Structures are given as C-alpha cells and as structure tokens.
Amino acid sequence: MNKTIIININGIVFHIEEDAYEVLIQYMNEIKQHFGFSADSYEIVNDIENRLAEMFAERLATSGKEVIVLAEVQEVIAQMGKPSDFDLAEETEEPTYNYSRSEKKLFRDTEDRIIGGVCAGIGHYFDVEPRWIRIATILLFLFFGTGIFLYLLLWVVMPKAVTRADRMAMKGEAANLQNFKKSFEEEMASVKENIGKAQEEVKPFFQRLGRFVEQLFSHLGKFLGTFGKLIFKLIGAFIVGIGLIILFGFFVVLLAILGIWNGEELPIFPFNIVNPEDQVALYVSAFLVVVIPLVSLILFSIRVIFNRPKLNNNISYGLLVSWLIALSFGLYFGFKTGGEFKQEARFSQTVMLPSQTSYYLDLNSEKYLSAEDSVKLGLRSQSFKGKIMINYGDIPDNFELSIEKSDTQSANLEIEYKAKGPSFQQALEAAKKIQYRYLQQDSSLVFDPMAYIKSNERWRDQEVKVVLTVPLNTRLIINPRLNRYLNNYNLYDCKAEGEDDDKPSEWIMKNEGLVCANDSLYQKNQLKKGLR
C-alpha cells in the first residue's frame, strides 16, 4: 500500500502517490532552476505548471483513476522534456532543438487581432497570412452579405487563446519545455522589437510636438503683443462703464435709505431694525465697504486703458485704510444692532366671549389706518369714502391663530404679545406697544392678519399669537383665508374636490380636537394625503 499526498497544481487538486510526488517535485525544481535567470521566469513556470495540470487531468479522466502514480508522472515528464536537454544542446557549437509539432487547434488570436482575433486564428490553423483571411471576409461581406454573420458566429464558437499552451496549440507546437522556451523567447524578442519601434516613432513625434508648441506660444505672444492690448483696453472700458453705473446706483440707494432723497427714512424691513442714532454710521460704513473695492477696480481699469503707471502709494494706502475703518465701523454697529435682540419678553391677556353654539371665523381684508397713516396718505373723512384693501402677499407673518378645546363651558380668546430687546424690560416695553385688532360681534370673529407697530418704533421681532378655546361640540364655520395663519389644522382637509376655494368649511370641537363636520369627506382627504 503506497502513501498518497494531496497537491494543488495551478488551482487543481490532485491525489498523488508519494514516490510519484518526489519525482514531480524534483522535476519542478529543475525547471525553476533552469528558468530562474530568465526575464519574467514566474510567467513561464506558471504556464508549465498549467500544462502539467491539464495533462494529469486528461490522464485521470481517460483511465478513470483518482490517484496519480509514478508511471504517469514519468510519461508526462518524457512528453514535456527535461531541462537537461537544453544543457546538452548548449555544449555543442551549433545547438539544435527538436521543436516537435502537434495537431493544431482552432483558437482566436487576441494578440494579432483587429476586432476579435477570428481571422488571425483561422490563419494560424491553415498556415495562411491573416491579412488574406481578412480580405476574404470583407469580400464576403461586400458581395454576398454573409461575411459579418459568419465572423460573429465564429467569434462566439471559437475559444480565445488565453494561456501560452493555448497559443502553442493554435500554431501546432507541442506543449513541451523546448517549445515553451521557444515561445517565450519569441515573445520577448517581439516585445523588444516593438519597444524599439516605439522609441524610433515616438522620439520624432515628440520633437515635432515640441516645435509645434514652441511655434504656438510664439504666435500667441505676437498676437497678445498687438491685438491683446486692444482687447484688454476694451475690457477695461467696459468695466469702467459698468462700474460707474453701479457706483451711481449705490449712491442713490444710500440717499434713499438715509431719507435725504425723499425726506424720510425707509420704514420697511430690514431698515426699521437699526436705531436712528446708528443709521448714518452703519449705512455709510456698509456703503464704503462695498464701494471702495469697486472704485479700486475702476482706477485699475483706467490705468490699463491709458497705459498709466501704477497708482500713487498714498492713494492706495488711503483706500485700504478707509476700507478697513469702514469695515470696523460696520462690524461694530452691526453687532450693536444684533444686541437689540438678546432678550425676549411676552405677556398675554384673556378675553371672555359670549356663549354661542356656533362661531363664524373670518380674516379682515381691510387695512387698519391710524390717524398718522391717514395724514400720511392724505385721506380726509369728508372726501374719502372707500376702503384700503390688504395685499396678502406683502403681509409679514407676525400673527398666528390656534384653536383648542376649552376645559369649561365658556369660550375665550387668549392673546399673547411677544417682542425682543437688549434687556427684558425693553423687550417687554416693545411687546406692550404692539397693536392688534380683532372684531367680535355676537358669534362672528374677524381677525386682523397682522400685528401693527408705530412707524417710529423699531422692529424687534414683534409677534401676536391668538388662541381660541371653545367648549365641546361647538361648531366653527371658518373662512379658508385663515388657513395661512392657522397653525394646528389644515382647512382644506374639509373641502370636497372641485369645491369653491372661497367657501367656508364647517368643523366641530371633539375631545380629540377639531373634526370636520363631514366626517366621511375628512377621512377621504386624509387617505389621499397618505397615498401621496
């Protein structure tokens, strides 16, 4: 009974007897020693191992055995040849090698391919130059229309020559050590030849490329020397023109902000944030921070247009120092204005409403005008009989309405006023100055869409939150214009598809909150929202 060993040759597992294994190991060591000094010895040894694995697999499949024995190893070695055969040949003055031939196999030659290597593989098989096969294929395609179909069919059917053994079988060379070495030497010679050709072809190419780049930059320099200056002057003139227009626009804006243009300051956000005593310093500083770089760009463009020397150092340093001073003042007054919002204060008041089974909620579309507003707009009660209507798109969002269930049998309005300031006391004073109007008549409640502050008051994030609490089972008919300001319900959840957007919706106060009076419609709308 002989001892068997499990080995792995090029990814294939074999069972081999111990004495056969010793012979095979000695043979592989001789191969590695022989080819160890060759360029890329690892590749050729790997190809030989791959061929040995194929030959052992063929013999096991033919004999039906599972273990490689000594006789099979000796047969494979005899067929492959020994490295000592090369040594004996080299001792003679004119070494000769017996490069045996074998039956050719049809492979695609991907190393000599134009598309898929089909024509080159057929040429090797029939000992014909691949170019003649390619010409025949083209003629078949042009005159009979079958060339392309036949080529694609062979591309699918013919295997690709992947390993060195495949390439040798494609040329009819026996897969032994002598032919492996011959194939490897031919491959290395081909690589050297290609490298030499590449050097011969690449060197003149780079020389021509260098001359082209040199001439290109030479012509480009001449172009810039003549037409380039004109282009730069035109660009400079454009910058000067646009810069002067922008500079004039900034100056007009500054006059308008300071109230010099129309005799009064702008009362709109964000200009109504800044305290009156800080406005001039902050606005002028911001103006200079933006304008000084623009002036510098205009002066530079003028210098380019008229070929003037650089600006006087005193002017340059003066502009830089002015910009830094303006930036410092702007940052100081900017942070000072931000400090006006450090503290927040709020207070609330509660108003009892008459007990009703239903309430009608609406939004006031008429602007409330104080006596000051009437004087400013030139409106006199004797001559003006119309109404000032509100444009909802311009209303600041400083009003919020919530509807909740009351714990008692009475309805209430809780109005909360909120504002900010540099201290709690000043924030509370700002909150107390907020003006908010709502109209209540019987069961009707009409809310103003905004909280008002006097024109001479500073904006300090003033807000009004109104909470309407109603008893259980109270009905509410709500105008959809309030939906924008209602923070805990969506009125469109209680509207039928295609229904007029201006039609009020009807709700009922339940334990869980407001519920649409048409419960089935509400559930249907909720289901649609869930599907989205």
C-alpha positions in Angstrom: 0.0 0.0 0.0 1.5 3.3 -1.1 1.1 6.6 0.8 -0.8 9.3 -1.2 -0.4 13.1 -0.9 -2.9 15.8 -1.8 -1.3 18.6 -4.0 -2.6 21.7 -5.8 -1.3 22.4 -9.3 -2.4 25.7 -10.6 -5.7 25.7 -8.7 -6.5 22.0 -9.4 -6.3 19.5 -6.6 -4.8 16.0 -7.3 -4.1 12.9 -5.2 -0.6 11.6 -6.0 1.5 8.7 -4.6 4.5 9.6 -2.5 7.2 8.2 -4.9 5.5 10.0 -7.8 5.3 13.2 -5.8 9.1 13.0 -5.1 9.8 12.7 -8.8 7.4 15.5 -9.7 8.9 17.9 -7.1 12.5 17.2 -8.3 11.3 17.9 -11.9 9.7 21.2 -11.0 12.8 22.3 -9.0 15.0 21.6 -12.1 12.6 23.7 -14.2 12.6 26.6 -11.7 16.5 26.5 -11.6 16.7 26.4 -15.4 14.4 29.3 -16.0 15.2 31.2 -12.8 17.5 33.6 -14.6 15.1 34.3 -17.4 13.2 37.6 -17.6 9.7 37.0 -16.2 10.5 33.5 -15.1 7.4 33.4 -13.0 5.2 33.6 -16.1 6.8 30.7 -18.0 7.0 28.5 -14.9 3.3 29.2 -14.3 2.5 28.2 -17.9 4.4 25.0 -17.5 2.5 24.2 -14.3 -0.8 24.9 -16.0 0.1 22.5 -18.8 1.1 19.8 -16.3 -2.2 20.1 -14.6 -4.0 19.8 -17.9 -2.1 16.6 -18.8 -2.6 15.0 -15.4 -6.4 15.8 -15.6 -6.6 14.3 -19.1 -4.9 11.0 -17.9 -7.1 10.7 -14.8 -10.2 11.2 -16.9 -9.1 8.7 -19.5 -8.1 6.0 -17.0 -10.9 6.6 -14.6 -8.5 6.6 -11.7 -8.3 9.2 -8.9 -4.6 8.9 -7.9 -1.6 9.9 -10.0 1.1 7.1 -10.0 4.8 7.2 -10.8 4.4 5.8 -14.3 2.0 8.7 -15.3 4.4 11.3 -13.9 7.3 9.7 -15.9 5.1 9.8 -19.1 4.3 13.4 -18.6 7.9 14.3 -18.0 9.0 12.4 -21.1 6.4 14.2 -23.1 7.3 17.6 -21.7 11.1 17.1 -21.8 13.7 17.8 -19.2 15.8 21.0 -18.6 18.9 18.8 -19.1 18.1 18.6 -22.8 18.9 22.3 -23.1 22.2 21.9 -21.3 23.3 19.1 -23.6 22.4 21.2 -26.7 24.3 24.2 -25.4 27.5 22.1 -25.1 27.7 21.8 -28.9 28.9 24.6 -31.2 25.7 24.7 -33.1 22.9 23.7 -30.8 19.8 22.2 -32.4 16.4 21.8 -30.9 13.8 19.3 -31.9 10.7 21.5 -31.8 8.2 18.8 -32.3 4.8 19.5 -33.8 1.3 18.5 -32.7 -2.2 18.7 -34.1 -3.4 22.3 -34.4 -6.4 23.6 -32.6 -8.6 26.5 -33.6 -8.4 29.5 -31.2 -9.0 33.2 -31.6 -5.6 35.0 -31.6 -6.2 38.1 -29.5 -2.6 39.2 -29.7 -2.8 39.7 -33.5 -6.4 40.9 -33.7 -8.2 43.8 -35.4 -11.6 43.1 -33.9 -11.9 39.7 -32.2 -8.9 37.7 -33.4 -11.0 35.3 -35.6 -9.1 35.9 -38.9 -5.7 35.6 -37.2 -6.8 32.3 -35.5 -8.0 30.8 -38.8 -4.8 31.9 -40.5 -2.7 30.0 -37.9 -4.9 26.9 -38.4 -4.5 26.8 -42.2 -1.0 28.3 -42.3 -2.2 31.4 -44.2 -1.4 35.0 -43.6 -4.2 36.6 -41.5 -4.5 39.5 -43.9 -5.7 37.2 -46.7 -8.4 35.8 -44.4 -9.4 39.4 -43.5 -9.6 40.3 -47.2 -11.8 37.3 -47.9 -14.1 38.2 -45.0 -14.5 41.8 -46.4 -15.3 40.4 -49.8 -17.9 38.0 -48.4 -19.5 41.0 -46.6 -19.5 43.3 -49.7 -20.6 40.8 -52.3 -22.6 38.2 -50.5 -23.5 39.9 -47.3 -22.6 36.8 -45.2 -19.2 37.9 -44.0 -20.3 39.8 -40.9 -22.7 37.0 -39.9 -20.0 34.3 -40.4 -17.5 36.4 -38.4 -19.8 36.9 -35.5 -20.7 33.2 -35.5 -17.0 32.1 -35.4 -16.3 34.8 -32.7 -18.9 33.1 -30.5 -17.8 29.5 -31.3 -14.0 29.8 -31.3 -12.4 29.9 -27.8 -9.8 32.6 -27.0 -6.2 31.6 -26.7 -5.6 32.6 -23.1 -2.6 30.6 -21.9 0.8 30.0 -23.5 -0.2 26.4 -24.1 -3.3 27.6 -26.0 -1.2 29.8 -28.2 1.2 26.9 -28.8 -1.6 24.5 -29.7 -3.1 27.2 -32.0 0.2 27.1 -34.0 0.6 23.4 -33.9 3.5 23.4 -31.5 3.8 20.5 -29.0 3.4 21.7 -25.4 6.9 20.7 -24.1 9.7 22.6 -22.4 11.6 23.3 -25.7 8.5 24.8 -27.3 7.7 26.7 -24.1 11.1 28.3 -24.1 11.0 29.0 -27.8 7.6 30.7 -27.4 8.8 32.7 -24.5 12.0 33.8 -26.4 9.9 34.8 -29.4 7.5 36.8 -27.3 10.4 38.7 -25.5 12.0 39.4 -28.9 8.7 40.7 -30.2 8.4 42.9 -27.1 11.9 44.3 -27.6 11.2 44.9 -31.3 8.0 46.8 -30.5 9.7 48.9 -27.8 12.5 49.8 -30.3 10.0 50.7 -33.0 8.0 52.7 -30.4 11.2 54.7 -29.5 12.0 55.3 -33.1 8.5 56.6 -33.8 7.8 58.4 -30.5 11.1 60.4 -30.5 10.4 62.3 -33.8 6.7 62.7 -32.7 7.8 64.5 -29.5 10.3 66.5 -31.4 7.5 67.7 -33.8 5.2 68.3 -30.9 7.8 70.4 -29.1 8.4 72.5 -32.2 4.6 72.9 -32.6 4.1 74.1 -29.0 7.1 76.4 -29.4 5.6 78.0 -32.6 2.2 78.2 -31.0 3.4 80.1 -28.0 5.5 82.3 -30.3 2.5 83.2 -32.4 0.3 83.6 -29.3 2.9 86.0 -27.8 2.9 88.1 -31.0 -0.9 88.1 -31.0 -1.1 89.3 -27.4 1.5 91.9 -28.2 -0.6 93.5 -30.9 -4.3 92.6 -30.6 -4.1 91.5 -26.9 -3.6 95.1 -25.7 -6.6 96.3 -27.6 -8.7 93.5 -26.1 -7.6 94.4 -22.6 -8.4 98.1 -23.2 -11.9 97.2 -24.4 -12.4 95.0 -21.3 -11.1 97.9 -19.2 -13.5 100.4 -20.8 -16.4 98.0 -20.2 -15.5 97.6 -16.6 -15.2 101.4 -16.1 -18.6 102.0 -17.7 -20.5 99.3 -15.7 -18.6 100.3 -12.6 -19.6 103.9 -12.8 -23.3 102.9 -13.3 -23.2 100.6 -10.3 -21.4 103.3 -8.2 -24.1 105.8 -9.1 -26.8 103.3 -8.2 -25.3 102.6 -4.8 -25.1 106.4 -4.1 -28.8 106.8 -4.9 -29.7 103.9 -2.6 -27.7 105.4 0.2 -29.5 108.7 -0.2 -32.9 106.9 -0.2 -32.0 104.8 2.9 -30.9 107.9 4.8 -34.1 109.8 3.9 -32.2 112.5 2.1 -33.8 111.6 -1.3 -37.4 111.7 -0.2 -37.2 113.5 3.1 -37.9 110.4 5.4 -36.2 107.1 6.2 -37.4 103.8 4.9 -39.9 102.3 7.4 -39.6 98.8 5.9 -37.7 95.7 7.0 -34.7 95.4 7.4 -34.1 99.2 7.6 -36.5 99.6 10.5 -34.3 97.4 12.7 -31.5 99.9 13.1 -31.7 102.6 15.9 -32.0 106.1 14.5 -28.8 107.2 16.1 -26.8 104.4 14.5 -28.3 104.6 11.0 -25.9 107.1 9.4 -22.7 105.4 10.7 -23.9 101.8 9.8 -25.2 102.7 6.3 -22.2 104.8 5.3 -19.8 102.1 6.6 -21.6 99.5 4.6 -21.6 101.8 1.5 -17.9 102.3 1.8 -17.1 98.6 2.3 -18.8 97.8 -1.0 -17.8 100.9 -2.9 -14.1 101.2 -2.2 -13.2 97.9 -3.9 -15.4 99.0 -6.8 -13.5 102.3 -7.0 -10.2 100.5 -6.9 -11.3 98.3 -9.8 -12.3 101.3 -11.9 -9.0 103.1 -11.2 -7.1 100.0 -12.2 -9.1 99.7 -15.5 -8.4 103.4 -16.3 -4.7 102.7 -15.8 -4.9 99.8 -18.2 -6.8 101.8 -20.8 -4.4 104.8 -20.8 -1.2 102.9 -20.0 -0.7 104.9 -16.9 1.8 103.9 -14.2 0.5 102.4 -11.0 -1.4 104.5 -8.5 0.4 106.7 -6.1 1.2 104.7 -2.9 -0.6 107.3 -0.8 -3.8 106.8 -2.7 -3.5 103.0 -2.5 -2.8 103.1 1.2 -5.6 105.7 1.8 -8.2 103.5 0.1 -7.0 100.4 2.1 -7.1 102.2 5.4 -10.5 103.7 4.6 -11.9 100.3 3.7 -10.6 98.8 7.0 -12.0 101.7 9.0 -15.4 101.3 7.3 -15.3 97.5 7.8 -14.6 98.0 11.6 -17.4 100.6 12.0 -19.8 98.4 10.0 -19.0 95.3 12.2 -19.3 97.4 15.4 -22.7 98.8 14.6 -23.8 95.5 13.1 -23.1 93.7 16.3 -24.6 96.5 18.3 -27.9 96.2 16.3 -27.8 92.4 16.8 -27.6 93.1 20.6 -31.1 94.6 20.4 -32.4 91.0 20.1 -30.7 89.5 23.1 -33.7 89.2 25.5 -37.3 88.1 24.8 -40.4 89.1 26.7 -44.0 88.2 26.3 -47.3 88.8 28.1 -50.9 87.7 27.4 -54.4 88.8 28.1 -57.6 86.7 28.2 -60.9 87.9 26.8 -64.2 86.1 27.6 -66.5 85.5 24.6 -70.3 85.3 24.7 -71.5 81.7 24.8 -72.6 80.5 21.4 -73.3 77.1 19.9 -71.6 78.2 16.7 -68.9 80.7 15.7 -68.0 82.2 12.4 -64.3 82.9 11.9 -63.0 85.2 9.1 -60.0 87.3 8.1 -60.2 91.0 7.9 -59.3 92.2 4.4 -59.4 95.9 5.2 -56.3 97.7 6.4 -56.4 99.4 9.7 -55.3 103.1 9.3 -54.2 105.1 12.3 -54.6 108.9 12.4 -50.9 109.2 11.5 -51.5 106.9 8.5 -54.4 108.9 7.3 -52.4 112.1 7.4 -49.5 110.5 5.6 -51.7 109.1 2.8 -53.7 112.4 2.5 -57.1 110.8 3.4 -59.8 113.0 4.8 -63.1 111.6 6.0 -65.1 114.1 4.1 -63.8 113.2 0.7 -62.6 109.5 1.1 -65.4 107.0 1.3 -63.6 103.9 0.1 -61.6 101.1 1.9 -57.9 100.3 1.8 -57.7 96.6 0.9 -54.8 94.4 2.0 -52.4 92.7 -0.4 -51.8 89.4 1.5 -48.5 88.8 -0.3 -46.9 91.7 1.4 -48.1 91.0 5.0 -45.3 89.9 7.4 -46.0 86.6 9.2 -46.3 88.1 12.7 -49.8 86.7 13.5 -50.7 83.1 14.4 -54.1 81.6 15.3 -54.7 78.3 17.2 -58.0 76.6 18.1 -58.2 74.4 21.1 -60.8 72.7 23.3 -61.9 74.5 26.4 -62.0 72.8 29.8 -65.0 74.8 30.8 -68.4 75.7 29.1 -67.2 79.1 28.1 -65.2 80.4 25.0 -62.1 82.5 25.5 -59.6 84.4 23.4 -56.1 84.4 24.8 -53.9 86.9 23.0 -50.1 86.7 23.6 -47.8 89.5 22.6 -44.1 88.8 22.1 -41.1 91.1 21.3 -37.3 91.2 21.8 -34.9 93.9 23.1 -31.4 94.4 24.6 -32.9 93.8 28.1 -36.1 92.1 29.4 -37.6 95.4 30.4 -37.1 97.0 27.0 -38.4 93.8 25.3 -41.5 94.0 27.5 -42.0 97.6 26.6 -41.7 96.8 22.9 -44.3 94.0 23.4 -46.7 96.4 25.2 -46.6 98.7 22.2 -47.9 96.1 19.7 -51.3 97.0 18.3 -53.6 94.2 17.3 -57.3 94.4 16.4 -60.0 91.8 16.1 -63.7 92.4 15.7 -66.3 90.4 17.7 -70.0 90.7 17.2 -72.3 88.1 18.5 -71.0 84.8 17.1 -68.8 86.4 14.5 -65.0 86.8 15.0 -62.9 88.7 12.4 -59.1 88.7 12.9 -56.6 91.1 11.5 -53.9 89.3 9.5 -51.0 91.3 11.2 -49.8 93.0 14.3 -49.0 96.7 13.9 -46.2 98.8 15.2 -46.0 102.6 15.0 -43.9 104.0 12.3 -41.3 105.4 14.7 -40.9 102.1 16.5 -38.1 99.8 15.7 -38.8 96.2 14.6 -37.9 93.8 17.4 -39.4 90.6 16.1 -42.9 91.5 17.4 -45.5 88.7 17.1 -49.0 88.0 18.2 -50.4 84.6 19.0 -54.1 84.2 19.4 -55.5 81.0 21.0 -59.3 80.5 20.6 -60.7 77.9 23.1 -64.3 76.7 22.6 -66.4 74.1 24.6 -67.0 70.6 23.4 -69.4 70.1 20.5 -69.1 73.8 19.4 -69.5 74.3 15.6 -67.0 76.5 13.8 -67.5 77.9 10.3 -64.1 79.0 9.1 -63.2 81.1 6.1 -60.3 79.4 4.1 -58.4 82.7 4.1 -57.5 81.9 7.7 -55.7 78.7 6.7 -52.4 80.6 6.2 -52.4 81.7 9.8 -53.9 78.6 11.4 -51.1 76.6 12.9 -52.7 73.3 14.1 -55.2 72.4 11.3 -55.5 72.4 7.6 -58.9 73.8 6.4 -58.5 72.1 3.0 -58.9 68.7 4.7 -62.6 69.6 5.0 -63.2 70.6 1.4 -64.7 68.4 -1.4 -62.8 68.0 -4.7 -63.7 70.8 -7.1 -65.4 72.9 -4.4 -65.0 76.7 -4.5 -61.8 77.7 -2.6 -63.6 80.6 -1.0 -66.4 78.5 0.5 -66.1 78.3 4.4 -65.6 74.8 5.9 -67.6 73.5 8.9 -65.8 71.9 11.9 -66.9 70.5 15.3 -64.9 70.5 18.5 -64.5 67.0 19.9 -62.4 65.5 22.7 -59.5 64.9 20.2 -59.8 68.4 18.8 -61.5 69.9 15.7 -63.1 67.4 13.4 -64.6 68.1 10.0 -68.4 68.1 10.2 -68.5 65.9 7.1 -66.5 63.0 8.7 -66.5 60.9 5.5 -65.1 63.7 3.5 -62.4 64.3 6.1 -61.4 60.6 6.1 -61.3 60.6 2.3 -58.9 63.6 2.2 -56.7 62.0 4.9 -56.5 58.8 2.8 -55.4 60.9 -0.3 -52.7 62.6 1.8 -51.5 59.2 3.0 -51.2 57.9 -0.6 -49.2 60.9 -1.6 
